[in-house]
Amino acid sequence: SIQFIEECHESEKPFFCWLSLPKPHQVYAPSPSFWNMYNEDSITLPPNADDNLSDRHELSQIAQQYYQKNDEWRLFEPKDWESTRRRVLRGYYGSISQIDFAFGEVIDKLESMGILENTIIVYASDHGEFAGEHGMIEKAPGVSYRCVTRIPFIWSYPREIPSGEVRNSLVESVDFFPTICRLAEIEQPNWVNGDDITPILEKEKKLKECVVTEHPLTKTIHTERFKFTQYLPEMCKGKDFGELYDYTEDPWELNNLYFNSDYKDIVSDLRQKLYNWLVRTSRHVTISPVPYGVQGPAEWTWDLADVLYDDDGKIGRNYLERVLSSSVKQTNKISANNYL
């Protein structure tokens, strides 16, 4: 990346550099100097590390049991759950520190070249992680969990954005593209989802009442206070099931309020907001090729839903029957195949 930036600068060309770093990701193995920065015995586990998920969906319970009871994914001794989760966190934190160091080298280069003040920099991630939260590791089945859906989103552009300030307004990953277009003073394509969030970056301003994270089988809506997830009846043996969390009282998502009668009106309101969002939000078909390593129909795209369609064109029925009737070992393999 540094070489690319140098070449663009020498030829006086504007550049866009997408520096995609694989860590932190399993296997959690940073270089030795970063591995040695942390001690497993002194690592503090998250407050919800021992959540038993008794009021959560069965798929989450199955995934938790896999991580806690199955030692096939554990590469080193001792292979007990307590030792493993602390060892994973040590590698996870070390990987983050190594990425910070590498990113810092790029920042230092921009500064030494005298172009830091004229460079838009965004530090972000594609998703978060179960770093021990809810007694799990990695990301699945995390599309509705706060530790997975909340990501770092750090912006720097000294010409237009004040430094050292924190914003609490709701934003989404799809807002990245239109915001970069605005800051770079280029016209955005008319098919772009998302909003220009420069009003938030320049000065705290609320642009969104709610934001949404999606999966073929669930939809989750987030407001400043609540998070609501609606599950398909097929996922719940024909029964009504969902999840609701009040972040003012329960920031670590330990108490599912979906069936609490005191929150009945809130569930109804959030379900209506989610419906409105689904109706208003456009869907753009990708032109990307078939994902590497996926064997399937030629018309497959990068949409995860393609992996879950049944022969009748509906999402999830046969897939869920396979998952819920499988052993923990088989479930993990099915889940992993959906992320190739």
Disulfide bonds with the S-S distance in Angstrom:
none
